[in-house]
Amino acid sequence: MKNFEKDREWQDRLDAGQSLRHDKDEPGTQAYQLLYEALKQEPNTNTPEGFAERVAQQAVARSARQGNGFWLLSFTLITLASIVCGGLLFYLYPDFIPLLRSQISIWGFAGLMFVIIQVADYWLIQRKQLLKLS
């Protein structure tokens, strides 16, 4: 188990300007000292011109390519969930099929509304958020 108290002690000593190099008997002090010194250095971050725009364009393009896969996966999962739930209901409640047939218009309407909400969410909200990035 990691000893967080020891780490806190080392951190306090390094913050106070003391070195950990003389604690060679204790494992990890040299690595901790080197890590602390490396974190003090300013990172070299030279990003090329237009980097953010290129990344945003790639995200939008990837989203457009994956759009068809999303709909296929959604349809497959909904169909599979419907079959599994229908089978369970039929097994647990044998009168389910006649009940379902009597309420088919309600179930069809619910399914249609679900699909419409998903399409609207994608085209009106998610797609606009991705286009804002570009």
Short mmCIF file of the C-alpha atoms (twelve columns), coordinates in Angstrom:
data_MODEL
# 
_entry.id   MODEL 
# 
loop_
_atom_site.group_PDB 
_atom_site.id 
_atom_site.type_symbol 
_atom_site.label_atom_id 
_atom_site.label_alt_id 
_atom_site.label_comp_id 
_atom_site.label_asym_id 
_atom_site.label_seq_id 
_atom_site.Cartn_x 
_atom_site.Cartn_y 
_atom_site.Cartn_z 
_atom_site.pdbx_PDB_model_num 
ATOM 1   C CA . MET A 1   0.000   0.000   0.000   1 
ATOM 2   C CA . LYS A 2   1.261   3.466   -0.862  1 
ATOM 3   C CA . ASN A 3   2.429   5.612   2.023   1 
ATOM 4   C CA . PHE A 4   0.943   9.025   1.314   1 
ATOM 5   C CA . GLU A 5   2.411   10.499  4.505   1 
ATOM 6   C CA . LYS A 6   5.919   9.795   3.200   1 
ATOM 7   C CA . ASP A 7   5.060   11.458  -0.123  1 
ATOM 8   C CA . ARG A 8   3.691   14.484  1.714   1 
ATOM 9   C CA . GLU A 9   6.879   14.706  3.788   1 
ATOM 10  C CA . TRP A 10  9.047   14.533  0.658   1 
ATOM 11  C CA . GLN A 11  6.916   17.153  -1.067  1 
ATOM 12  C CA . ASP A 12  7.179   19.492  1.918   1 
ATOM 13  C CA . ARG A 13  10.967  19.057  2.010   1 
ATOM 14  C CA . LEU A 14  11.275  19.772  -1.711  1 
ATOM 15  C CA . ASP A 15  9.008   22.815  -1.424  1 
ATOM 16  C CA . ALA A 16  11.229  24.093  1.383   1 
ATOM 17  C CA . GLY A 17  14.265  23.802  -0.905  1 
ATOM 18  C CA . GLN A 18  15.807  20.741  0.747   1 
ATOM 19  C CA . SER A 19  17.198  17.904  -1.307  1 
ATOM 20  C CA . LEU A 20  16.161  14.267  -1.083  1 
ATOM 21  C CA . ARG A 21  19.370  12.965  -2.641  1 
ATOM 22  C CA . HIS A 22  20.975  12.238  0.733   1 
ATOM 23  C CA . ASP A 23  18.184  9.721   1.596   1 
ATOM 24  C CA . LYS A 24  19.672  6.937   -0.537  1 
ATOM 25  C CA . ASP A 25  18.526  4.272   1.944   1 
ATOM 26  C CA . GLU A 26  14.881  5.062   1.301   1 
ATOM 27  C CA . PRO A 27  13.521  3.732   -2.021  1 
ATOM 28  C CA . GLY A 28  11.936  6.212   -4.378  1 
ATOM 29  C CA . THR A 29  13.576  9.405   -3.139  1 
ATOM 30  C CA . GLN A 30  15.817  9.818   -6.168  1 
ATOM 31  C CA . ALA A 31  12.929  9.258   -8.576  1 
ATOM 32  C CA . TYR A 32  10.779  11.692  -6.601  1 
ATOM 33  C CA . GLN A 33  13.577  14.295  -6.676  1 
ATOM 34  C CA . LEU A 34  14.030  13.906  -10.447 1 
ATOM 35  C CA . LEU A 35  10.291  14.128  -11.049 1 
ATOM 36  C CA . TYR A 36  10.028  17.255  -8.917  1 
ATOM 37  C CA . GLU A 37  12.868  18.913  -10.868 1 
ATOM 38  C CA . ALA A 38  11.336  17.924  -14.204 1 
ATOM 39  C CA . LEU A 39  7.981   19.403  -13.215 1 
ATOM 40  C CA . LYS A 40  9.626   22.741  -12.427 1 
ATOM 41  C CA . GLN A 41  10.728  23.137  -16.052 1 
ATOM 42  C CA . GLU A 42  8.423   24.937  -18.451 1 
ATOM 43  C CA . PRO A 43  7.125   22.562  -21.152 1 
ATOM 44  C CA . ASN A 44  7.967   23.214  -24.773 1 
ATOM 45  C CA . THR A 45  4.578   23.914  -26.324 1 
ATOM 46  C CA . ASN A 46  4.987   25.221  -29.830 1 
ATOM 47  C CA . THR A 47  1.669   24.471  -31.481 1 
ATOM 48  C CA . PRO A 48  1.491   25.141  -35.195 1 
ATOM 49  C CA . GLU A 49  -0.668  27.865  -36.676 1 
ATOM 50  C CA . GLY A 50  -4.300  26.788  -37.050 1 
ATOM 51  C CA . PHE A 51  -3.920  23.670  -34.893 1 
ATOM 52  C CA . ALA A 52  -7.247  24.119  -33.075 1 
ATOM 53  C CA . GLU A 53  -9.134  24.649  -36.323 1 
ATOM 54  C CA . ARG A 54  -7.673  21.500  -37.878 1 
ATOM 55  C CA . VAL A 55  -8.564  19.414  -34.832 1 
ATOM 56  C CA . ALA A 56  -12.129 20.758  -34.853 1 
ATOM 57  C CA . GLN A 57  -12.505 20.006  -38.576 1 
ATOM 58  C CA . GLN A 58  -11.264 16.454  -38.022 1 
ATOM 59  C CA . ALA A 59  -13.797 15.990  -35.201 1 
ATOM 60  C CA . VAL A 60  -16.658 17.185  -37.402 1 
ATOM 61  C CA . ALA A 61  -15.532 14.956  -40.282 1 
ATOM 62  C CA . ARG A 62  -15.205 11.941  -37.975 1 
ATOM 63  C CA . SER A 63  -18.645 12.608  -36.520 1 
ATOM 64  C CA . ALA A 64  -20.155 12.741  -39.998 1 
ATOM 65  C CA . ARG A 65  -18.474 9.461   -40.958 1 
ATOM 66  C CA . GLN A 66  -19.644 7.762   -37.777 1 
ATOM 67  C CA . GLY A 67  -23.213 9.042   -38.105 1 
ATOM 68  C CA . ASN A 68  -24.420 6.051   -40.145 1 
ATOM 69  C CA . GLY A 69  -22.821 3.614   -37.747 1 
ATOM 70  C CA . PHE A 70  -24.544 5.359   -34.848 1 
ATOM 71  C CA . TRP A 71  -27.986 4.945   -36.402 1 
ATOM 72  C CA . LEU A 72  -27.374 1.325   -37.318 1 
ATOM 73  C CA . LEU A 73  -26.126 0.527   -33.821 1 
ATOM 74  C CA . SER A 74  -29.059 2.381   -32.240 1 
ATOM 75  C CA . PHE A 75  -31.578 0.522   -34.379 1 
ATOM 76  C CA . THR A 76  -29.918 -2.821  -33.643 1 
ATOM 77  C CA . LEU A 77  -29.843 -2.205  -29.898 1 
ATOM 78  C CA . ILE A 78  -33.458 -1.037  -29.793 1 
ATOM 79  C CA . THR A 79  -34.574 -4.063  -31.797 1 
ATOM 80  C CA . LEU A 80  -32.588 -6.465  -29.616 1 
ATOM 81  C CA . ALA A 81  -33.884 -4.851  -26.408 1 
ATOM 82  C CA . SER A 82  -37.446 -5.048  -27.718 1 
ATOM 83  C CA . ILE A 83  -37.099 -8.737  -28.554 1 
ATOM 84  C CA . VAL A 84  -35.565 -9.563  -25.163 1 
ATOM 85  C CA . CYS A 85  -38.137 -7.540  -23.221 1 
ATOM 86  C CA . GLY A 86  -40.975 -8.948  -25.306 1 
ATOM 87  C CA . GLY A 87  -39.761 -12.491 -24.707 1 
ATOM 88  C CA . LEU A 88  -39.485 -11.903 -20.978 1 
ATOM 89  C CA . LEU A 89  -42.921 -10.356 -20.816 1 
ATOM 90  C CA . PHE A 90  -44.408 -13.202 -22.863 1 
ATOM 91  C CA . TYR A 91  -42.778 -15.741 -20.537 1 
ATOM 92  C CA . LEU A 92  -43.792 -13.938 -17.320 1 
ATOM 93  C CA . TYR A 93  -47.161 -12.706 -18.549 1 
ATOM 94  C CA . PRO A 94  -48.638 -14.992 -21.247 1 
ATOM 95  C CA . ASP A 95  -51.501 -12.595 -21.948 1 
ATOM 96  C CA . PHE A 96  -48.968 -9.970  -23.047 1 
ATOM 97  C CA . ILE A 97  -49.358 -10.524 -26.809 1 
ATOM 98  C CA . PRO A 98  -53.145 -9.926  -26.859 1 
ATOM 99  C CA . LEU A 99  -52.628 -6.870  -24.660 1 
ATOM 100 C CA . LEU A 100 -49.885 -5.599  -26.947 1 
ATOM 101 C CA . ARG A 101 -52.101 -6.118  -30.009 1 
ATOM 102 C CA . SER A 102 -54.891 -4.116  -28.434 1 
ATOM 103 C CA . GLN A 103 -52.494 -1.238  -27.725 1 
ATOM 104 C CA . ILE A 104 -50.407 -1.390  -30.916 1 
ATOM 105 C CA . SER A 105 -51.152 2.198   -31.894 1 
ATOM 106 C CA . ILE A 106 -49.826 3.465   -28.532 1 
ATOM 107 C CA . TRP A 107 -46.653 1.370   -28.827 1 
ATOM 108 C CA . GLY A 108 -46.130 2.493   -32.403 1 
ATOM 109 C CA . PHE A 109 -46.587 6.116   -31.425 1 
ATOM 110 C CA . ALA A 110 -44.120 5.730   -28.522 1 
ATOM 111 C CA . GLY A 111 -41.542 4.137   -30.817 1 
ATOM 112 C CA . LEU A 112 -42.008 6.794   -33.458 1 
ATOM 113 C CA . MET A 113 -41.629 9.586   -30.885 1 
ATOM 114 C CA . PHE A 114 -38.461 7.966   -29.565 1 
ATOM 115 C CA . VAL A 115 -36.956 7.885   -33.051 1 
ATOM 116 C CA . ILE A 116 -38.027 11.479  -33.754 1 
ATOM 117 C CA . ILE A 117 -36.473 12.686  -30.499 1 
ATOM 118 C CA . GLN A 118 -33.220 10.902  -31.290 1 
ATOM 119 C CA . VAL A 119 -33.070 12.372  -34.798 1 
ATOM 120 C CA . ALA A 120 -33.904 15.850  -33.508 1 
ATOM 121 C CA . ASP A 121 -31.247 15.563  -30.807 1 
ATOM 122 C CA . TYR A 122 -28.613 14.626  -33.349 1 
ATOM 123 C CA . TRP A 123 -29.507 17.129  -36.066 1 
ATOM 124 C CA . LEU A 124 -30.502 20.086  -33.902 1 
ATOM 125 C CA . ILE A 125 -28.210 19.849  -30.885 1 
ATOM 126 C CA . GLN A 126 -25.216 17.525  -31.234 1 
ATOM 127 C CA . ARG A 127 -24.431 18.492  -34.820 1 
ATOM 128 C CA . LYS A 128 -24.617 22.225  -34.023 1 
ATOM 129 C CA . GLN A 129 -22.247 21.762  -31.090 1 
ATOM 130 C CA . LEU A 130 -19.752 20.051  -33.389 1 
ATOM 131 C CA . LEU A 131 -20.129 22.728  -36.050 1 
ATOM 132 C CA . LYS A 132 -19.425 25.425  -33.433 1 
ATOM 133 C CA . LEU A 133 -16.011 23.840  -32.890 1 
ATOM 134 C CA . SER A 134 -15.043 24.237  -36.516 1 
# 
